[in-house]
Every structure is written in structure tokens, then in C-alpha cells.
Amino acid sequence: MGDGSGGAQTAGRLRLSALHSLFNGAAGWPRQAPRSGLVQQTFIRRARAASRSDSGSVRRARRINAYSLDAETNMDTVEKAKIALLSAWPKIKEECLSVFGSELHYQAMVYHCLRDHGPVPVSQLGTNVKIWIDSPRSRLFKSLDKKKHKDYQGGFEPIPDVVIFHPSINSDWRRRNRDNTLTRMLISMEVKASERSKSRLQPGEIVADIEKLAALREEVEHKGSKMFPVIVVIDSAPLDEERMTSYGKELFVDRARELEVGVLYCSQEPSAEVNTIKKHLRRRDSGCPEPPPQTRTCSIPASGSSVALAFARATSFTQTPVRVAGSATR
């Protein structure tokens, strides 16, 4: 190899080293420069984008970029799953708002973007996950169970639209593996979309899913694990009269804040975007414990303290003057 080529490679390594040193202040994240060519290019591209942002965005980008280097092999905490979702969110917005489709179509697009831009390993990302819960503990799931015919009572089955799992799920989120799918979720998402002709997406529908997500988290915490719930709203309607009103959006965002459920909202009006995930970084689930050992029947006792803490946090917020309730069944 000639001297010119060798000099170019040396200069490239020096530039990469300088970029890496920019993000080297994030404690607890990888501190070694990436070696694979594709990862190097991704790292440089994200670093340059972050350098053009404001100081607050740069601080968040340091954590996101440093984390993304080992995401594919080390997606094992709620915190890392949140950052993967944040990394994929710009692409989710761009692609979902470029087409008009159903909620199922947008769910597929969210899955695709999480795989490509999280990146979330295929062995940890599920959609429409059926999770049967025997003798539910949450008030909501108990009430929904009682509404069923008496011959079918005794449990409830939420079906999250998109789920990021802990690696210990071992690529298996079938219904028969329900005890493990419940305790090995890192993030559970519901996706809502504006797809009705001459009608808006109503806040009551979104609030119903938010309350269902909060109840699912309560069931997870009862089993001794942690999960972060997120509501994703794709308000892609091209006409103003078919998009949510600011009042309707405020209603569901306030309810999500009360229940500590993350919100990702986008519409054809960029200024209307809502992203509360970044505010949850290093907060509620930053110390997420290792899930309990894989088993068919979880024998870990209930922890009332986690439920009490969640209730105390929820009641610390000012109550919304109007609360819209709806059915959370599918």
C-alpha cells in the first residue's frame, strides 16, 4: 500500500478519535472507538448532527450516540430501550408522515424503524404480543375481567402493539410463554393513528390506551420487574379538520403525565410534536433490576411499595379538570 493511502487512513483514524473524545464524558457508556466500518460511519454521522444542535440536545446526543455503539448486543435495561426509541423517533416521524395508512401499517413502520435505527435486535422486538394475566391485580384489568361472561372470567389479556424485550426472553413471546413475556418487557407501546374520514382521533381513545398501559406496568411491578409504557400517536391526517385539536391533545398528554406514561406525538404540523421520553431518561426506571429467573410460574411476592410509590407520584400532579374515559378492550 502506498504512502498516500496510509496517510489518509491515519488521518481518518485521528478524526474518528477526536469525535470519540467529544462523547467520552458520558459515565457508564462505551469508551472505546468503534472498529467496524459501518458503525464508524454511523458514529461520525450522528456526531456531526449532534454538534449542530443546541447544548441541551448535545448532552442528550452524547448519551444516545455513546449507547448506540453496543445497542445491538447489550439492550438489557429500560434506560437503553428508551434511548433506542429516541434514536428511531426521527425516522418514525419522517416515514409515518410520508404515507397515509391504518394503525396496523404504522405499527409495522414503527417496528421497521426500531430495527434499523434503534437498533433493536430482532430477538427482542415483538408486535401484537398476547399476554394472558391470571387474577390481575390492577383495578382496571379487574373491572374489565368482570365484564366478561362468568365462564371466561379469572384473567385478562392485554395485547401491546409493539414491545421491546429483555434479552432473557430468548426470542419467544408466544402466548404460552405468558409469565416470561409479562416480566421481561423493557418498553410496551400502543400506537394510535388518525385514519377516519371526516372525523378526528378522539382523546378518549388515547386515554383508554394510556390507562391500559399504566395498568400493565402495575402488573409487571407486582411480579417484581420494571417496564416503561409509551403511547405513540401518528396524527398524519392531511386536513386540519381531521387532525386532533390542541385541547384534545392537551387532555391525553396531561393524563399520560399523571400516570407517568411516555408520549410520542407527531402530525403534519411540526410545531405540534410532543416528545416526553427524553424527560424520563435517568428517572423512574434508571435502576431497572435484572428480571427474575425464567420460569413458567413466577413465585416472586408482590411488592406493595412500588405500587404505592407510583400512586404517590401520580397524585402529586394537578388533576385534569376533564377526564375522558373509554373502554381499553380490543
C-alpha positions, 0 to 999 in steps of 0.5 A: 500500500502506498504512502498516500493511502496510509496517510489518509487512513491515519488521518481518518483514524485521528478524526474518528478519535477526536469525535470519540473524545467529544462523547467520552464524558458520558459515565457508564457508556462505551469508551472505546472507538468503534472498529467496524466500518459501518458503525464508524460511519454511523458514529461520525454521522450522528456526531456531526448532527449532534454538534449542530444542535443546541447544548441541551440536545448535545448532552442528550446526543452524547448519551444516545450516540455513546449507547448506540455503539453496543445497542445491538448486543447489550439492550438489557435495561429500560434506560437503553430501550428508551434511548433506542426509541429516541434514536428511531423517533426521527425516522418514525416521524419522517416515514409515518408522515410520508404515507397515509395508512391504518394503525396496523401499517404504522405499527409495522413502520414503527417496528421497521424503524426500531430495527434499523435505527434503534437498533433493536435486535430482532430477538427482542422486538415483538408486535401484537404480543398476547399476554394472558394475566391470571387474577390481575391485580390492577383495578382496571384489568379487574373491572374489565375481567368482570365484564366478561361472561362468568365462564371466561372470567379469572384473567385478562389479556392485554395485547401491546402493539409493539414491545421491546424485550429483555434479552432473557426472553430468548426470542419467544413471546408466544402466548404460552410463554405468558409469565416470561413475556409479562416480566421481561418487557423493557418498553410496551407501546400502543400506537394510535393513528388518525385514519377516519374520514371526516372525523378526528382521533378522539382523546378518549381513545388515547386515554383508554390506551394510556390507562391500559398501559399504566395498568400493565406496568402495575402488573409487571411491578407486582411480579417484581420487574420494571417496564416503561409504557409509551403511547405513540400517536401518528396524527398524519391526517392531511386536513386540519379538520381531521387532525386532533385539536390542541385541547384534545391533545392537551387532555391525553398528554396531561393524563399520560403525565399523571400516570407517568406514561411516555408520549410520542406525538407527531402530525403534519404540523411540526410545531405540534410534536410532543416528545416526553421520553427524553424527560424520563431518561435517568428517572423512574426506571434508571435502576431497572433490576435484572428480571427474575429467573425464567420460569413458567410460574413466577413465585416472586411476592408482590411488592406493595411499595412500588405500587404505592410509590407510583400512586404517590407520584401520580397524585402529586400532579394537578388533576385534569379538570376533564377526564375522558374515559373509554373502554381499553378492550380490543 
